[in-house]
Amino acid sequence: PTDAQPALATWRCEGGGTMTVRRVGDAIEVSSPRGVDVTLPASPPGSRERYGEGLYAVVFNGREALWFVTGKSPLNCRR
């Protein structure tokens, strides 16, 4: 699909941070704008838009993404 996320992408986030996302099979490796490195599985399995586990989640919508951390406001990012 044309809206599929690239294998590796850097996103610019509000507040000046960046988020790097690398696709690894059905999961993604995220270097978050807040300095956390985490691997997130597709949620639900097979999803290409939503990834999450535990405290962290990412939702992709084309060239926009939301980075979620439990207890904090989500960050809006663009690539």
The first five atom37 places (N, CA, C, CB, O) and aatype in JSON, in Angstrom:
{
  "aatype": [14, 16, 3, 0, 5, 14, 0, 10, 0, 16, 17, 1, 4, 6, 7, 7, 7, 16, 12, 16, 19, 1, 1, 19, 7, 3, 0, 9, 6, 19, 15, 15, 14, 1, 7, 19, 3, 19, 16, 10, 14, 0, 15, 14, 14, 7, 15, 1, 6, 1, 18, 7, 6, 7, 10, 18, 0, 19, 19, 13, 2, 7, 1, 6, 0, 10, 17, 13, 19, 16, 7, 11, 15, 14, 10, 2, 4, 1, 1],
  "atom_mask": [
    [1, 1, 1, 1, 1],
    [1, 1, 1, 1, 1],
    [1, 1, 1, 1, 1],
    [1, 1, 1, 1, 1],
    [1, 1, 1, 1, 1],
    [1, 1, 1, 1, 1],
    [1, 1, 1, 1, 1],
    [1, 1, 1, 1, 1],
    [1, 1, 1, 1, 1],
    [1, 1, 1, 1, 1],
    [1, 1, 1, 1, 1],
    [1, 1, 1, 1, 1],
    [1, 1, 1, 1, 1],
    [1, 1, 1, 1, 1],
    [1, 1, 1, 0, 1],
    [1, 1, 1, 0, 1],
    [1, 1, 1, 0, 1],
    [1, 1, 1, 1, 1],
    [1, 1, 1, 1, 1],
    [1, 1, 1, 1, 1],
    [1, 1, 1, 1, 1],
    [1, 1, 1, 1, 1],
    [1, 1, 1, 1, 1],
    [1, 1, 1, 1, 1],
    [1, 1, 1, 0, 1],
    [1, 1, 1, 1, 1],
    [1, 1, 1, 1, 1],
    [1, 1, 1, 1, 1],
    [1, 1, 1, 1, 1],
    [1, 1, 1, 1, 1],
    [1, 1, 1, 1, 1],
    [1, 1, 1, 1, 1],
    [1, 1, 1, 1, 1],
    [1, 1, 1, 1, 1],
    [1, 1, 1, 0, 1],
    [1, 1, 1, 1, 1],
    [1, 1, 1, 1, 1],
    [1, 1, 1, 1, 1],
    [1, 1, 1, 1, 1],
    [1, 1, 1, 1, 1],
    [1, 1, 1, 1, 1],
    [1, 1, 1, 1, 1],
    [1, 1, 1, 1, 1],
    [1, 1, 1, 1, 1],
    [1, 1, 1, 1, 1],
    [1, 1, 1, 0, 1],
    [1, 1, 1, 1, 1],
    [1, 1, 1, 1, 1],
    [1, 1, 1, 1, 1],
    [1, 1, 1, 1, 1],
    [1, 1, 1, 1, 1],
    [1, 1, 1, 0, 1],
    [1, 1, 1, 1, 1],
    [1, 1, 1, 0, 1],
    [1, 1, 1, 1, 1],
    [1, 1, 1, 1, 1],
    [1, 1, 1, 1, 1],
    [1, 1, 1, 1, 1],
    [1, 1, 1, 1, 1],
    [1, 1, 1, 1, 1],
    [1, 1, 1, 1, 1],
    [1, 1, 1, 0, 1],
    [1, 1, 1, 1, 1],
    [1, 1, 1, 1, 1],
    [1, 1, 1, 1, 1],
    [1, 1, 1, 1, 1],
    [1, 1, 1, 1, 1],
    [1, 1, 1, 1, 1],
    [1, 1, 1, 1, 1],
    [1, 1, 1, 1, 1],
    [1, 1, 1, 0, 1],
    [1, 1, 1, 1, 1],
    [1, 1, 1, 1, 1],
    [1, 1, 1, 1, 1],
    [1, 1, 1, 1, 1],
    [1, 1, 1, 1, 1],
    [1, 1, 1, 1, 1],
    [1, 1, 1, 1, 1],
    [1, 1, 1, 1, 1]
  ],
  "atom_positions": [
    [[0.82, -1.21, 0.0], [0.0, 0.0, 0.0], [0.86, 1.26, 0.0], [-0.93, 0.01, 1.21], [1.95, 1.26, 0.56]],
    [[0.37, 2.3, -0.61], [1.15, 3.53, -0.71], [1.28, 4.24, 0.63], [0.52, 4.46, -1.71], [2.2, 5.05, 0.8]],
    [[0.39, 3.96, 1.59], [0.47, 4.64, 2.88], [1.26, 3.84, 3.92], [-0.92, 4.91, 3.4], [1.29, 4.21, 5.09]],
    [[1.9, 2.73, 3.5], [2.68, 1.91, 4.42], [3.86, 2.73, 4.96], [3.19, 0.62, 3.73], [4.43, 3.55, 4.25]],
    [[4.2, 2.49, 6.19], [5.32, 3.19, 6.8], [6.63, 2.65, 6.22], [5.3, 3.04, 8.35], [6.74, 1.45, 5.96]],
    [[7.62, 3.52, 6.02], [8.91, 3.06, 5.51], [9.62, 2.19, 6.55], [9.8, 4.26, 5.12], [9.25, 2.18, 7.72]],
    [[10.65, 1.45, 6.11], [11.4, 0.58, 7.01], [12.09, 1.38, 8.11], [12.43, -0.24, 6.23], [12.23, 0.9, 9.23]],
    [[12.52, 2.6, 7.8], [13.17, 3.48, 8.77], [12.73, 4.9, 8.48], [14.73, 3.34, 8.72], [12.81, 5.36, 7.35]],
    [[12.25, 5.6, 9.51], [11.8, 6.98, 9.31], [12.08, 7.8, 10.56], [10.29, 7.02, 8.97], [12.02, 7.3, 11.68]],
    [[12.4, 9.07, 10.34], [12.56, 10.02, 11.43], [11.39, 10.99, 11.4], [13.92, 10.78, 11.34], [11.04, 11.53, 10.35]],
    [[10.79, 11.19, 12.56], [9.61, 12.04, 12.7], [9.99, 13.26, 13.53], [8.44, 11.26, 13.36], [10.72, 13.13, 14.51]],
    [[9.49, 14.44, 13.15], [9.68, 15.66, 13.94], [8.46, 15.83, 14.83], [9.88, 16.93, 13.02], [7.32, 15.78, 14.37]],
    [[8.71, 16.01, 16.12], [7.61, 16.07, 17.08], [7.46, 17.47, 17.65], [7.82, 15.06, 18.2], [8.42, 18.25, 17.7]],
    [[6.23, 17.79, 18.1], [6.0, 19.09, 18.72], [6.92, 19.21, 19.92], [4.49, 19.27, 19.14], [7.21, 18.23, 20.61]],
    [[7.39, 20.43, 20.17], [8.34, 20.65, 21.24], [9.78, 20.51, 20.78], [0.0, 0.0, 0.0], [10.7, 20.72, 21.57]],
    [[9.99, 20.17, 19.49], [11.34, 20.15, 18.93], [12.05, 18.81, 18.96], [0.0, 0.0, 0.0], [13.16, 18.71, 18.44]],
    [[11.46, 17.78, 19.55], [12.11, 16.47, 19.6], [11.93, 15.7, 18.31], [0.0, 0.0, 0.0], [11.16, 16.1, 17.44]],
    [[12.64, 14.59, 18.21], [12.48, 13.69, 17.08], [12.21, 12.27, 17.58], [13.73, 13.73, 16.16], [12.57, 11.91, 18.7]],
    [[11.58, 11.5, 16.73], [11.31, 10.09, 17.02], [11.76, 9.29, 15.81], [9.77, 9.85, 17.34], [11.37, 9.6, 14.68]],
    [[12.59, 8.28, 16.03], [13.03, 7.4, 14.96], [12.31, 6.08, 15.09], [14.58, 7.21, 14.98], [12.25, 5.49, 16.18]],
    [[11.75, 5.6, 13.99], [10.99, 4.35, 13.99], [11.57, 3.42, 12.92], [9.47, 4.61, 13.73], [11.72, 3.8, 11.76]],
    [[11.9, 2.19, 13.34], [12.4, 1.17, 12.42], [11.44, -0.02, 12.48], [13.87, 0.73, 12.78], [11.16, -0.54, 13.56]],
    [[10.95, -0.45, 11.31], [10.09, -1.64, 11.26], [10.94, -2.89, 11.38], [9.26, -1.67, 9.94], [11.97, -3.01, 10.71]],
    [[10.52, -3.82, 12.23], [11.21, -5.09, 12.42], [10.14, -6.18, 12.44], [12.08, -5.1, 13.75], [9.55, -6.44, 13.49]],
    [[9.88, -6.81, 11.31], [8.81, -7.81, 11.23], [7.47, -7.18, 11.55], [0.0, 0.0, 0.0], [7.08, -6.19, 10.93]],
    [[6.75, -7.74, 12.52], [5.44, -7.21, 12.92], [5.55, -6.24, 14.08], [4.52, -8.34, 13.3], [4.54, -5.91, 14.71]],
    [[6.76, -5.77, 14.38], [6.97, -4.83, 15.48], [7.72, -3.61, 14.96], [7.77, -5.5, 16.65], [8.14, -3.57, 13.8]],
    [[7.88, -2.61, 15.82], [8.69, -1.44, 15.5], [9.64, -1.18, 16.66], [7.81, -0.19, 15.21], [9.31, -1.42, 17.82]],
    [[10.83, -0.67, 16.34], [11.77, -0.18, 17.34], [11.67, 1.33, 17.32], [13.25, -0.68, 17.07], [11.81, 1.95, 16.26]],
    [[11.43, 1.92, 18.48], [11.23, 3.37, 18.58], [12.32, 3.98, 19.45], [9.84, 3.69, 19.15], [12.56, 3.51, 20.56]],
    [[12.97, 5.03, 18.93], [13.78, 5.92, 19.76], [12.92, 7.15, 19.94], [15.21, 6.27, 19.09], [12.77, 7.96, 19.03]],
    [[12.35, 7.29, 21.14], [11.29, 8.28, 21.35], [11.84, 9.69, 21.53], [10.47, 7.9, 22.56], [13.02, 9.88, 21.81]],
    [[10.95, 10.69, 21.37], [11.35, 12.08, 21.56], [11.74, 12.37, 23.0], [10.23, 13.01, 21.14], [12.4, 13.38, 23.27]],
    [[11.36, 11.51, 23.93], [11.7, 11.72, 25.34], [12.89, 10.86, 25.77], [10.49, 11.41, 26.22], [13.16, 10.74, 26.97]],
    [[13.59, 10.26, 24.8], [14.82, 9.54, 25.11], [14.65, 8.08, 25.51], [0.0, 0.0, 0.0], [15.58, 7.49, 26.06]],
    [[13.5, 7.49, 25.24], [13.24, 6.09, 25.58], [13.41, 5.25, 24.31], [11.82, 5.9, 26.19], [12.88, 5.61, 23.26]],
    [[14.12, 4.13, 24.41], [14.22, 3.17, 23.31], [13.37, 1.97, 23.68], [15.71, 2.76, 23.03], [13.57, 1.37, 24.74]],
    [[12.43, 1.6, 22.81], [11.49, 0.53, 23.12], [11.08, -0.19, 21.84], [10.24, 1.09, 23.86], [10.99, 0.43, 20.78]],
    [[10.83, -1.48, 21.94], [10.29, -2.27, 20.83], [8.82, -2.52, 21.12], [11.07, -3.61, 20.64], [8.47, -3.03, 22.19]],
    [[7.96, -2.18, 20.17], [6.51, -2.3, 20.36], [5.92, -3.25, 19.32], [5.82, -0.92, 20.27], [6.18, -3.1, 18.13]],
    [[5.13, -4.23, 19.75], [4.46, -5.12, 18.81], [3.23, -4.45, 18.21], [4.06, -6.43, 19.5], [2.68, -3.51, 18.78]],
    [[2.8, -4.94, 17.05], [1.54, -4.48, 16.46], [0.41, -4.77, 17.44], [1.28, -5.16, 15.07], [0.37, -5.83, 18.06]],
    [[-0.51, -3.82, 17.57], [-1.62, -3.97, 18.52], [-2.89, -3.41, 17.9], [-1.3, -3.26, 19.87], [-3.04, -2.19, 17.83]],
    [[-3.81, -4.25, 17.44], [-3.83, -5.71, 17.54], [-2.83, -6.34, 16.58], [-5.25, -6.24, 17.26], [-2.37, -5.68, 15.65]],
    [[-2.5, -7.62, 16.78], [-1.56, -8.3, 15.89], [-1.97, -8.13, 14.42], [-1.46, -9.79, 16.24], [-3.15, -8.25, 14.08]],
    [[-0.99, -7.84, 13.57], [-1.26, -7.64, 12.15], [-1.52, -6.19, 11.78], [0.0, 0.0, 0.0], [-1.54, -5.86, 10.59]],
    [[-1.7, -5.32, 12.76], [-1.94, -3.9, 12.49], [-0.69, -3.27, 11.9], [-2.37, -3.16, 13.77], [0.43, -3.64, 12.26]],
    [[-0.87, -2.3, 11.0], [0.25, -1.51, 10.49], [0.12, -0.05, 10.92], [0.32, -1.61, 8.95], [0.94, 0.78, 10.54]],
    [[-0.9, 0.25, 11.71], [-1.11, 1.63, 12.17], [-0.92, 1.78, 13.68], [-2.5, 2.09, 11.8], [-0.56, 2.87, 14.14]],
    [[-1.15, 0.72, 14.44], [-1.1, 0.81, 15.9], [-0.11, -0.19, 16.47], [-2.5, 0.58, 16.5], [-0.11, -1.37, 16.13]],
    [[0.74, 0.32, 17.34], [1.73, -0.51, 18.02], [1.73, -0.1, 19.48], [3.16, -0.35, 17.38], [1.62, 1.09, 19.79]],
    [[1.86, -1.05, 20.38], [1.89, -0.67, 21.78], [2.08, -1.85, 22.71], [0.0, 0.0, 0.0], [1.75, -2.99, 22.38]],
    [[2.61, -1.53, 23.89], [2.79, -2.52, 24.93], [3.16, -1.78, 26.21], [3.87, -3.58, 24.55], [3.95, -0.84, 26.18]],
    [[2.58, -2.21, 27.32], [2.92, -1.6, 28.59], [2.57, -0.12, 28.61], [0.0, 0.0, 0.0], [1.43, 0.25, 28.36]],
    [[3.55, 0.72, 28.9], [3.34, 2.16, 29.06], [3.32, 2.92, 27.74], [4.4, 2.73, 29.94], [2.92, 4.09, 27.72]],
    [[3.75, 2.3, 26.63], [4.02, 3.04, 25.4], [3.14, 2.59, 24.24], [5.47, 2.9, 25.02], [2.76, 1.42, 24.15]],
    [[2.83, 3.53, 23.36], [2.09, 3.21, 22.14], [2.38, 4.26, 21.07], [0.56, 3.13, 22.42], [2.7, 5.41, 21.38]],
    [[2.27, 3.84, 19.81], [2.37, 4.74, 18.66], [1.2, 4.43, 17.75], [3.76, 4.57, 17.91], [0.88, 3.27, 17.48]],
    [[0.55, 5.5, 17.26], [-0.51, 5.36, 16.27], [-0.11, 6.19, 15.06], [-1.91, 5.81, 16.85], [0.12, 7.39, 15.17]],
    [[-0.04, 5.53, 13.89], [0.33, 6.2, 12.65], [-0.92, 6.52, 11.85], [1.29, 5.33, 11.82], [-1.87, 5.74, 11.82]],
    [[-0.9, 7.69, 11.19], [-1.97, 8.09, 10.28], [-1.29, 8.81, 9.12], [-3.05, 9.0, 10.99], [-1.17, 10.03, 9.13]],
    [[-0.85, 8.03, 8.11], [-0.15, 8.63, 6.98], [1.18, 9.23, 7.41], [0.0, 0.0, 0.0], [2.05, 8.51, 7.9]],
    [[1.33, 10.55, 7.22], [2.58, 11.23, 7.57], [2.53, 11.83, 8.97], [2.88, 12.31, 6.56], [3.38, 12.64, 9.32]],
    [[1.55, 11.43, 9.77], [1.46, 11.89, 11.15], [1.49, 10.68, 12.08], [0.16, 12.71, 11.38], [1.1, 9.58, 11.71]],
    [[1.97, 10.91, 13.29], [2.0, 9.86, 14.3], [1.77, 10.48, 15.67], [3.36, 9.08, 14.27], [2.15, 11.62, 15.91]],
    [[1.14, 9.73, 16.55], [0.99, 10.13, 17.94], [1.79, 9.16, 18.8], [-0.52, 10.14, 18.38], [1.65, 7.95, 18.66]],
    [[2.64, 9.7, 19.68], [3.45, 8.93, 20.62], [2.78, 9.05, 21.98], [4.95, 9.42, 20.66], [2.63, 10.15, 22.52]],
    [[2.38, 7.91, 22.54], [1.68, 7.89, 23.82], [2.56, 7.28, 24.9], [0.37, 7.1, 23.69], [3.21, 6.26, 24.69]],
    [[2.57, 7.92, 26.05], [3.17, 7.37, 27.26], [2.12, 7.5, 28.35], [4.52, 8.11, 27.65], [1.6, 8.6, 28.58]],
    [[1.8, 6.41, 29.02], [0.79, 6.43, 30.07], [1.1, 7.52, 31.09], [0.7, 5.06, 30.77], [2.22, 7.6, 31.6]],
    [[0.11, 8.36, 31.38], [0.27, 9.42, 32.37], [0.8, 10.73, 31.81], [0.0, 0.0, 0.0], [0.91, 11.7, 32.56]],
    [[1.13, 10.78, 30.51], [1.62, 12.02, 29.89], [0.74, 12.36, 28.69], [3.12, 11.87, 29.44], [0.04, 11.51, 28.15]],
    [[0.79, 13.63, 28.29], [0.05, 14.04, 27.1], [0.7, 13.43, 25.87], [0.0, 15.6, 26.98], [1.93, 13.37, 25.8]],
    [[-0.09, 12.97, 24.88], [0.51, 12.41, 23.66], [1.25, 13.5, 22.88], [-0.57, 11.76, 22.77], [0.87, 14.67, 22.92]],
    [[2.29, 13.1, 22.17], [3.05, 14.01, 21.32], [2.66, 13.77, 19.87], [4.58, 13.82, 21.52], [2.61, 12.63, 19.41]],
    [[2.38, 14.86, 19.15], [2.08, 14.79, 17.73], [3.38, 14.91, 16.96], [1.07, 15.9, 17.31], [4.16, 15.83, 17.2]],
    [[3.62, 13.99, 16.02], [4.85, 13.98, 15.23], [4.49, 13.89, 13.75], [5.78, 12.8, 15.65], [3.43, 13.37, 13.39]],
    [[5.39, 14.41, 12.89], [5.18, 14.38, 11.43], [6.48, 13.97, 10.76], [4.71, 15.76, 10.89], [7.57, 14.23, 11.26]],
    [[6.32, 13.3, 9.59], [7.52, 12.98, 8.81], [7.43, 13.62, 7.44], [7.71, 11.46, 8.69], [8.34, 13.47, 6.63]]
  ]
}
